[in-house]
Amino acid sequence: MVPWTAQVLGTKRCWEVANSGAYALTGLMLIGLSLTWLARIHLGRLWSSAITRKEQHRLVDTGPYAFMRHPIYTGIIMASLATAIIEATLAALVGAALITFGLWLKARAEERFLMVELSLDDYGSYCRRVPMLIPFLWHR
């Protein structure tokens, strides 16, 4: 019998993950965190946790930004989804879904800001060429 706290908090496992699956998902989580780290380093002084104009603000479309417009968010989403799948609890899945939704909302807000700051022509052209969060996916 499952304790009532496990049912309420969603800590009862929804499925079991085999060791090979857990290793693969851990690898995916590490790739996501590495992507986040690489994208952050690639931005350098242009990075900010807040949506704000930086000195010498410009469009960055090289490195991981050549494949997706928000690789930092993509990496965090990958890591949180992989972790939630390994954890296999309702709470973990809901948490990963909320993280994904929150980062999608922030990416959309950032897009609106960048359209104004970097010009509709420059950033709009970039948006037509490069997907927002998932590389190699049709994006508009």
For each residue, the residues with C-beta under 8 A, 3 or more apart:
1:
2: 6 7 12
3: 6 7
4: 7 8
5: 8 9 11
6: 2 3 9 10 11 12
7: 2 3 4 10 12
8: 4 5
9: 5 6 91
10: 6 7 89 90 91 92 93 94
11: 5 6 89 90 91
12: 2 6 7 89 90
13: 16 87 88 89
14: 88 89 90 93
15: 88
16: 13 88
17: 21 22 25 85 86 88
18: 21 22
19: 22 23
20: 23 24
21: 17 18 24 25 86
22: 17 18 19 25 26 86
23: 19 20 26 27
24: 20 21 27 28
25: 17 21 22 28 29 82 83 85 86
26: 22 23 29 30 82 86
27: 23 24 30 31
28: 24 25 31 32 78 79 82
29: 25 26 32 33 78 79 82 83 86
30: 26 27 33 34 79
31: 27 28 34 35 75 78
32: 28 29 35 36 74 75 76 77 78 79 80 82
33: 29 30 36 37 75 79
34: 30 31 37 38 75
35: 31 32 38 39 64 71 72 74 75 78
36: 32 33 39 40 71 72 75 76 79
37: 33 34 40 41 75
38: 34 35 41 42 63 64 71
39: 35 36 42 43 63 64 65 71 72 75
40: 36 37 43 47 72
41: 37 38 44
42: 38 39 60 62 63 64 65
43: 39 40 46 47 60
44: 41 47
45: 54 55 56
46: 43 54 56 57 58 60
47: 40 43 44
48: 51 52 54
49:
50:
51: 48 106 109 110 113
52: 48
53: 57 117
54: 45 46 48 57
55: 45
56: 45 46
57: 46 53 54 117 118
58: 46 118
59: 114 118 122 123 126
60: 42 43 46 63 65
61: 65 66 126 129 130
62: 42 65 66
63: 38 39 42 60 66
64: 35 38 39 42 67 68 71
65: 39 42 60 61 62 68 69 71 130
66: 61 62 63 130
67: 64 71 130 131 135 136
68: 64 65 71 74 130 131 132 133 134 135
69: 65 107 111 126 127 130 131 132 133
70: 73 74 103 107 110 132 133
71: 35 36 38 39 64 65 67 68 74 75
72: 35 36 39 40 75 76
73: 70 76 77 103 104 106 107 133
74: 32 35 68 70 71 77 78 133 134 135
75: 31 32 33 34 35 36 37 39 71 72 78 79
76: 32 36 72 73 79 80 99 103
77: 32 73 74 80 81 96 99 100 103 133
78: 28 29 31 32 35 74 75 81 82
79: 28 29 30 32 33 36 75 76 82 83
80: 32 76 77 83 84 95 96 99 100
81: 77 78 84 85 96 100
82: 25 26 28 29 32 78 79 85 86
83: 25 29 79 80 86 87 92 96
84: 80 81 87 88 89 92 93 95 96
85: 17 25 81 82 88 93
86: 17 21 22 25 26 29 82 83
87: 13 83 84 92
88: 13 14 15 16 17 84 85 92
89: 10 11 12 13 14 84 92 93
90: 10 11 12 14 93 94
91: 9 10 11 94 95
92: 10 83 84 87 88 89 95 96
93: 10 14 84 85 89 90 96 97
94: 10 90 91 97 98
95: 80 84 91 92 98 99
96: 77 80 81 83 84 92 93 99 100
97: 93 94 100 101
98: 94 95 101 102
99: 76 77 80 95 96 102 103
100: 77 80 81 96 97 103 104
101: 97 98 104 105
102: 98 99 105 106
103: 70 73 76 77 99 100 106 107
104: 73 100 101 107 108 133
105: 101 102 108 109
106: 51 73 102 103 109 110
107: 69 70 73 103 104 110 111 132 133
108: 104 105 111 112
109: 51 105 106 112 113
110: 51 70 106 107 113 114
111: 69 107 108 114 115 123 127 132
112: 108 109 115 116
113: 51 109 110 116 117
114: 59 110 111 117 118 123
115: 111 112 118 119 120 123 124
116: 112 113
117: 53 57 113 114 123
118: 57 58 59 114 115 122 123
119: 115 122 123 124
120: 115 123 124
121: 124 125
122: 59 118 119 125 126
123: 59 111 114 115 117 118 119 120 126 127
124: 115 119 120 121 127 128
125: 121 122 128 129
126: 59 61 69 122 123 129 130
127: 69 111 123 124 130 132 139 140
128: 124 125 140
129: 61 125 126
130: 61 65 66 67 68 69 126 127 139
131: 67 68 69 134 135 136 137 138 139
132: 68 69 70 107 111 127 139
133: 68 69 70 73 74 77 104 107
134: 68 74 131 137 139
135: 67 68 74 131
136: 67 131
137: 131 134
138: 131
139: 127 130 131 132 134
140: 127 128
